[in-house]
Structures are given as structure tokens and as C-alpha cells.
Amino acid sequence: MAFSQEQARDLAMQTLILLVDRPEDLTQFMEASGLRPADLRDMAARPDIALYLLDFLVEDDARILSFAEALDLRPQDIMTARTALAGPGSYGWEAD
């Protein structure tokens, strides 16, 4: 599945909505990012939050599997969306 940047941002917003319903994951995201609840509300309107959210998903196998299932996606689709935002090679791999 290919993602445009807009589709990748939409996926990230779906992730944020799902994250809010998962207190343990939300706490981990907040701790990892250093954000406070008020910061998260402000950041939700910024385009760069999308990349942070997708990075959070791909850094843990169990997390990406769980979110992919909840979003009815394959785990690699989430990585594809992340690459659409940051560009090929941005996660340590070079584009073919």
C-alpha cells in the first residue's frame, strides 16, 4: 500500500485518536516525547506530530502489531506511511 503525505498524516491522526483510548500506550508516548497533556493538545495541530506518532509505533514490535491490527493495516503499511512523511532512508535504510 502506498501513502501520500496527506494519507500518512491522516493515519497518524487515527493513531492519536486510538492512543488516547489506550492509557498505558499514551503514558509511554508522553514519557518518551517529554510532552505534557497541554503540550499534546497544542502539538496535535502541528504537522510534525504525525512523524513522532508513527515513530512511536514502529519502535516496538508489540505496539506496531497491536496498532496495525486495530487500524486494519499490515505493520509494514505503518512503516510505509512513516517513510512517506520523512523520506526513504530516514529510518536507517536506504531506498532501493
C-alpha positions as a Markdown table, in Angstrom:
| # | Residue | x | y | z |
|---|---|---|---|---|
| 1 | Met | 0.0 | 0.0 | 0.0 |
| 2 | Ala | 1.4 | 3.4 | -1.0 |
| 3 | Phe | 0.7 | 6.5 | 1.1 |
| 4 | Ser | 0.8 | 10.1 | 0.1 |
| 5 | Gln | 1.9 | 12.6 | 2.8 |
| 6 | Glu | -1.7 | 13.6 | 3.4 |
| 7 | Gln | -2.7 | 9.9 | 3.8 |
| 8 | Ala | 0.2 | 9.4 | 6.2 |
| 9 | Arg | -0.8 | 12.4 | 8.3 |
| 10 | Asp | -4.4 | 11.0 | 8.4 |
| 11 | Leu | -3.1 | 7.7 | 9.6 |
| 12 | Ala | -1.1 | 9.4 | 12.3 |
| 13 | Met | -4.3 | 11.3 | 13.5 |
| 14 | Gln | -6.1 | 7.9 | 13.6 |
| 15 | Thr | -3.2 | 6.7 | 15.7 |
| 16 | Leu | -3.5 | 9.7 | 18.1 |
| 17 | Ile | -7.2 | 9.0 | 18.5 |
| 18 | Leu | -6.5 | 5.3 | 19.2 |
| 19 | Leu | -3.7 | 6.3 | 21.5 |
| 20 | Val | -6.0 | 8.4 | 23.7 |
| 21 | Asp | -8.1 | 5.3 | 24.3 |
| 22 | Arg | -5.1 | 3.3 | 25.4 |
| 23 | Pro | -3.8 | 4.9 | 28.7 |
| 24 | Glu | -0.7 | 2.7 | 29.0 |
| 25 | Asp | 0.4 | 3.5 | 25.5 |
| 26 | Leu | -0.5 | 7.1 | 25.9 |
| 27 | Thr | 1.6 | 7.3 | 29.0 |
| 28 | Gln | 4.6 | 5.7 | 27.2 |
| 29 | Phe | 4.2 | 8.2 | 24.4 |
| 30 | Met | 4.1 | 11.1 | 26.7 |
| 31 | Glu | 7.1 | 9.9 | 28.7 |
| 32 | Ala | 9.1 | 9.2 | 25.5 |
| 33 | Ser | 8.3 | 12.5 | 23.9 |
| 34 | Gly | 8.6 | 14.6 | 27.1 |
| 35 | Leu | 5.2 | 16.1 | 26.4 |
| 36 | Arg | 2.6 | 17.1 | 29.0 |
| 37 | Pro | -1.1 | 16.8 | 28.3 |
| 38 | Ala | -1.4 | 20.5 | 27.4 |
| 39 | Asp | 1.6 | 20.1 | 25.1 |
| 40 | Leu | -0.1 | 17.3 | 23.3 |
| 41 | Arg | -3.2 | 19.3 | 22.6 |
| 42 | Asp | -1.0 | 22.1 | 21.1 |
| 43 | Met | 1.1 | 19.6 | 19.2 |
| 44 | Ala | -2.0 | 17.8 | 17.7 |
| 45 | Ala | -2.4 | 20.8 | 15.4 |
| 46 | Arg | 1.2 | 20.7 | 14.1 |
| 47 | Pro | 2.1 | 18.6 | 11.1 |
| 48 | Asp | 5.3 | 17.2 | 12.7 |
| 49 | Ile | 3.3 | 15.3 | 15.3 |
| 50 | Ala | 2.5 | 12.8 | 12.6 |
| 51 | Leu | 6.1 | 11.6 | 12.3 |
| 52 | Tyr | 6.5 | 11.4 | 16.1 |
| 53 | Leu | 3.4 | 9.3 | 16.4 |
| 54 | Leu | 4.4 | 6.9 | 13.6 |
| 55 | Asp | 8.0 | 6.7 | 15.0 |
| 56 | Phe | 6.5 | 5.7 | 18.4 |
| 57 | Leu | 4.6 | 2.9 | 16.8 |
| 58 | Val | 7.5 | 1.5 | 14.8 |
| 59 | Glu | 10.0 | 1.4 | 17.7 |
| 60 | Asp | 8.2 | -1.5 | 19.4 |
| 61 | Asp | 7.2 | -4.8 | 17.7 |
| 62 | Ala | 4.2 | -5.5 | 20.0 |
| 63 | Arg | 3.0 | -1.9 | 19.7 |
| 64 | Ile | 3.1 | -1.8 | 15.9 |
| 65 | Leu | 1.4 | -5.2 | 15.7 |
| 66 | Ser | -1.4 | -4.1 | 18.1 |
| 67 | Phe | -2.0 | -0.7 | 16.4 |
| 68 | Ala | -1.8 | -2.2 | 12.9 |
| 69 | Glu | -4.5 | -4.7 | 13.9 |
| 70 | Ala | -6.7 | -2.0 | 15.4 |
| 71 | Leu | -6.3 | 0.1 | 12.3 |
| 72 | Asp | -6.9 | -2.8 | 10.0 |
| 73 | Leu | -3.5 | -2.4 | 8.4 |
| 74 | Arg | -0.3 | -4.5 | 7.9 |
| 75 | Pro | 2.6 | -3.4 | 10.2 |
| 76 | Gln | 4.6 | -2.6 | 7.0 |
| 77 | Asp | 1.9 | -0.2 | 6.0 |
| 78 | Ile | 2.6 | 1.9 | 9.1 |
| 79 | Met | 6.3 | 2.0 | 8.1 |
| 80 | Thr | 5.4 | 2.9 | 4.6 |
| 81 | Ala | 3.3 | 5.8 | 5.9 |
| 82 | Arg | 6.2 | 6.9 | 8.1 |
| 83 | Thr | 8.5 | 6.8 | 5.1 |
| 84 | Ala | 6.0 | 8.9 | 3.1 |
| 85 | Leu | 6.5 | 11.7 | 5.7 |
| 86 | Ala | 10.2 | 11.5 | 6.3 |
| 87 | Gly | 11.5 | 10.2 | 3.0 |
| 88 | Pro | 13.4 | 7.0 | 2.1 |
| 89 | Gly | 16.5 | 6.2 | 4.1 |
| 90 | Ser | 15.2 | 8.3 | 7.1 |
| 91 | Tyr | 14.9 | 5.3 | 9.4 |
| 92 | Gly | 18.3 | 3.8 | 8.8 |
| 93 | Trp | 17.5 | 2.1 | 5.5 |
| 94 | Glu | 18.4 | 3.2 | 2.0 |
| 95 | Ala | 15.8 | 3.3 | -0.8 |
| 96 | Asp | 16.1 | 0.6 | -3.4 |
